[in-house]
Amino acid sequence: MELAMAAEELKTVVNRLRRAQGQIAGVIKMIEEGRDCEEVVTQLAAASRALDKAGFAVIATGLQRCLTENPDGDPAAALDREQMRARLEKLFLSLA
């Protein structure tokens, strides 16, 4: 499944990934400075949520493409849709 995203969707995902990247850099610095454990874990959780949101946005785009392609009743298309559904389910579960 190739990643084809509209410019606005792509911008949103990239922004979320950059936010996570900054949060992870901050966590590394906090650990190196010996900061409070609770503060470190809070920042790790924020970075994890940012990564999850980016991942879900990518998967949702794939799901949208899957649902809009092959709309005819062709059995081969139905098989393709079933395979795509299984792949998307696996991707969702990988983020759980």
PyRosetta script that sets phi, psi and omega in degrees:
from pyrosetta import init, pose_from_sequence

init()
pose = pose_from_sequence("MELAMAAEELKTVVNRLRRAQGQIAGVIKMIEEGRDCEEVVTQLAAASRALDKAGFAVIATGLQRCLTENPDGDPAAALDREQMRARLEKLFLSLA")
pose.set_psi(1, 115.6)
pose.set_omega(1, 179.7)
pose.set_phi(2, -81.3)
pose.set_psi(2, 154.0)
pose.set_omega(2, -178.1)
pose.set_phi(3, -93.4)
pose.set_psi(3, 104.0)
pose.set_omega(3, 177.0)
pose.set_phi(4, -119.5)
pose.set_psi(4, 110.6)
pose.set_omega(4, -176.5)
pose.set_phi(5, -125.2)
pose.set_psi(5, 147.0)
pose.set_omega(5, 174.2)
pose.set_phi(6, -67.0)
pose.set_psi(6, 156.1)
pose.set_omega(6, -176.4)
pose.set_phi(7, -55.3)
pose.set_psi(7, -42.4)
pose.set_omega(7, -178.5)
pose.set_phi(8, -67.4)
pose.set_psi(8, -40.8)
pose.set_omega(8, 177.5)
pose.set_phi(9, -63.9)
pose.set_psi(9, -42.9)
pose.set_omega(9, 179.6)
pose.set_phi(10, -61.8)
pose.set_psi(10, -43.9)
pose.set_omega(10, -179.8)
pose.set_phi(11, -60.8)
pose.set_psi(11, -42.9)
pose.set_omega(11, -180.0)
pose.set_phi(12, -62.6)
pose.set_psi(12, -45.5)
pose.set_omega(12, -179.7)
pose.set_phi(13, -64.8)
pose.set_psi(13, -45.7)
pose.set_omega(13, -179.3)
pose.set_phi(14, -62.2)
pose.set_psi(14, -40.8)
pose.set_omega(14, 178.1)
pose.set_phi(15, -62.1)
pose.set_psi(15, -41.7)
pose.set_omega(15, 178.3)
pose.set_phi(16, -64.2)
pose.set_psi(16, -40.5)
pose.set_omega(16, 179.1)
pose.set_phi(17, -67.2)
pose.set_psi(17, -38.1)
pose.set_omega(17, 177.1)
pose.set_phi(18, -66.3)
pose.set_psi(18, -37.8)
pose.set_omega(18, 177.1)
pose.set_phi(19, -61.9)
pose.set_psi(19, -45.3)
pose.set_omega(19, 179.0)
pose.set_phi(20, -63.5)
pose.set_psi(20, -40.1)
pose.set_omega(20, 179.2)
pose.set_phi(21, -60.2)
pose.set_psi(21, -43.6)
pose.set_omega(21, 177.9)
pose.set_phi(22, -65.0)
pose.set_psi(22, -40.2)
pose.set_omega(22, 178.9)
pose.set_phi(23, -65.0)
pose.set_psi(23, -40.4)
pose.set_omega(23, 179.1)
pose.set_phi(24, -65.8)
pose.set_psi(24, -41.0)
pose.set_omega(24, 176.7)
pose.set_phi(25, -61.3)
pose.set_psi(25, -39.6)
pose.set_omega(25, 177.7)
pose.set_phi(26, -64.8)
pose.set_psi(26, -39.3)
pose.set_omega(26, 178.5)
pose.set_phi(27, -63.5)
pose.set_psi(27, -44.1)
pose.set_omega(27, 178.8)
pose.set_phi(28, -59.1)
pose.set_psi(28, -44.7)
pose.set_omega(28, 179.2)
pose.set_phi(29, -63.6)
pose.set_psi(29, -41.7)
pose.set_omega(29, 179.3)
pose.set_phi(30, -61.2)
pose.set_psi(30, -42.6)
pose.set_omega(30, 179.5)
pose.set_phi(31, -64.6)
pose.set_psi(31, -44.5)
pose.set_omega(31, 179.4)
pose.set_phi(32, -62.1)
pose.set_psi(32, -31.6)
pose.set_omega(32, 179.9)
pose.set_phi(33, -86.0)
pose.set_psi(33, -3.8)
pose.set_omega(33, 179.5)
pose.set_phi(34, 71.9)
pose.set_psi(34, 32.9)
pose.set_omega(34, -178.1)
pose.set_phi(35, -68.3)
pose.set_psi(35, 166.4)
pose.set_omega(35, -178.3)
pose.set_phi(36, -56.1)
pose.set_psi(36, 137.1)
pose.set_omega(36, -178.2)
pose.set_phi(37, -58.0)
pose.set_psi(37, -43.4)
pose.set_omega(37, -178.2)
pose.set_phi(38, -61.9)
pose.set_psi(38, -40.6)
pose.set_omega(38, 177.6)
pose.set_phi(39, -64.2)
pose.set_psi(39, -41.0)
pose.set_omega(39, -180.0)
pose.set_phi(40, -63.7)
pose.set_psi(40, -46.6)
pose.set_omega(40, -178.5)
pose.set_phi(41, -64.8)
pose.set_psi(41, -38.4)
pose.set_omega(41, 177.6)
pose.set_phi(42, -60.5)
pose.set_psi(42, -43.6)
pose.set_omega(42, 179.2)
pose.set_phi(43, -69.8)
pose.set_psi(43, -36.2)
pose.set_omega(43, 175.8)
pose.set_phi(44, -62.9)
pose.set_psi(44, -41.2)
pose.set_omega(44, 178.7)
pose.set_phi(45, -63.5)
pose.set_psi(45, -40.3)
pose.set_omega(45, 178.4)
pose.set_phi(46, -64.2)
pose.set_psi(46, -42.1)
pose.set_omega(46, 178.1)
pose.set_phi(47, -64.5)
pose.set_psi(47, -40.7)
pose.set_omega(47, 179.0)
pose.set_phi(48, -62.5)
pose.set_psi(48, -43.0)
pose.set_omega(48, 178.5)
pose.set_phi(49, -63.6)
pose.set_psi(49, -40.4)
pose.set_omega(49, 179.2)
pose.set_phi(50, -63.2)
pose.set_psi(50, -41.6)
pose.set_omega(50, 177.4)
pose.set_phi(51, -65.4)
pose.set_psi(51, -42.7)
pose.set_omega(51, 178.4)
pose.set_phi(52, -60.0)
pose.set_psi(52, -45.5)
pose.set_omega(52, -179.2)
pose.set_phi(53, -62.5)
pose.set_psi(53, -39.9)
pose.set_omega(53, 177.6)
pose.set_phi(54, -64.6)
pose.set_psi(54, -43.3)
pose.set_omega(54, 178.8)
pose.set_phi(55, -62.5)
pose.set_psi(55, -44.5)
pose.set_omega(55, 178.8)
pose.set_phi(56, -64.0)
pose.set_psi(56, -36.7)
pose.set_omega(56, 178.6)
pose.set_phi(57, -64.3)
pose.set_psi(57, -40.8)
pose.set_omega(57, 178.2)
pose.set_phi(58, -64.4)
pose.set_psi(58, -45.4)
pose.set_omega(58, -179.4)
pose.set_phi(59, -65.5)
pose.set_psi(59, -41.3)
pose.set_omega(59, 179.9)
pose.set_phi(60, -61.6)
pose.set_psi(60, -37.0)
pose.set_omega(60, 177.4)
pose.set_phi(61, -64.5)
pose.set_psi(61, -42.3)
pose.set_omega(61, 176.7)
pose.set_phi(62, -62.4)
pose.set_psi(62, -40.7)
pose.set_omega(62, 179.4)
pose.set_phi(63, -64.5)
pose.set_psi(63, -42.9)
pose.set_omega(63, 179.1)
pose.set_phi(64, -61.2)
pose.set_psi(64, -44.2)
pose.set_omega(64, 177.9)
pose.set_phi(65, -62.2)
pose.set_psi(65, -42.4)
pose.set_omega(65, -179.1)
pose.set_phi(66, -60.5)
pose.set_psi(66, -42.7)
pose.set_omega(66, -177.0)
pose.set_phi(67, -73.3)
pose.set_psi(67, -25.0)
pose.set_omega(67, -177.9)
pose.set_phi(68, -93.2)
pose.set_psi(68, -14.4)
pose.set_omega(68, 178.2)
pose.set_phi(69, -93.0)
pose.set_psi(69, 156.2)
pose.set_omega(69, 177.8)
pose.set_phi(70, 53.4)
pose.set_psi(70, 51.8)
pose.set_omega(70, -176.9)
pose.set_phi(71, -75.0)
pose.set_psi(71, -10.8)
pose.set_omega(71, -178.4)
pose.set_phi(72, -74.5)
pose.set_psi(72, 169.7)
pose.set_omega(72, -176.2)
pose.set_phi(73, -85.8)
pose.set_psi(73, 17.4)
pose.set_omega(73, -177.7)
pose.set_phi(74, -60.5)
pose.set_psi(74, 125.9)
pose.set_omega(74, -179.2)
pose.set_phi(75, -58.0)
pose.set_psi(75, -36.5)
pose.set_omega(75, 178.3)
pose.set_phi(76, -64.2)
pose.set_psi(76, -38.3)
pose.set_omega(76, 178.0)
pose.set_phi(77, -66.3)
pose.set_psi(77, -38.4)
pose.set_omega(77, 178.7)
pose.set_phi(78, -62.8)
pose.set_psi(78, -41.3)
pose.set_omega(78, 177.4)
pose.set_phi(79, -62.8)
pose.set_psi(79, -44.0)
pose.set_omega(79, 178.0)
pose.set_phi(80, -59.6)
pose.set_psi(80, -41.8)
pose.set_omega(80, 178.9)
pose.set_phi(81, -64.1)
pose.set_psi(81, -40.1)
pose.set_omega(81, 179.1)
pose.set_phi(82, -65.1)
pose.set_psi(82, -41.9)
pose.set_omega(82, 177.2)
pose.set_phi(83, -64.4)
pose.set_psi(83, -41.1)
pose.set_omega(83, 178.9)
pose.set_phi(84, -64.3)
pose.set_psi(84, -41.3)
pose.set_omega(84, 178.9)
pose.set_phi(85, -60.0)
pose.set_psi(85, -43.8)
pose.set_omega(85, 179.6)
pose.set_phi(86, -63.5)
pose.set_psi(86, -41.5)
pose.set_omega(86, 178.9)
pose.set_phi(87, -65.0)
pose.set_psi(87, -42.8)
pose.set_omega(87, 179.9)
pose.set_phi(88, -66.9)
pose.set_psi(88, -38.8)
pose.set_omega(88, 177.1)
pose.set_phi(89, -61.0)
pose.set_psi(89, -43.4)
pose.set_omega(89, 179.0)
pose.set_phi(90, -61.5)
pose.set_psi(90, -40.8)
pose.set_omega(90, 178.9)
pose.set_phi(91, -64.4)
pose.set_psi(91, -45.2)
pose.set_omega(91, 177.5)
pose.set_phi(92, -58.0)
pose.set_psi(92, -45.5)
pose.set_omega(92, -179.0)
pose.set_phi(93, -65.1)
pose.set_psi(93, -29.1)
pose.set_omega(93, 178.6)
pose.set_phi(94, -66.9)
pose.set_psi(94, -21.1)
pose.set_omega(94, 177.8)
pose.set_phi(95, -93.9)
pose.set_psi(95, -7.9)
pose.set_omega(95, -177.1)
pose.set_phi(96, -76.8)
pose.dump_pdb("model.pdb")
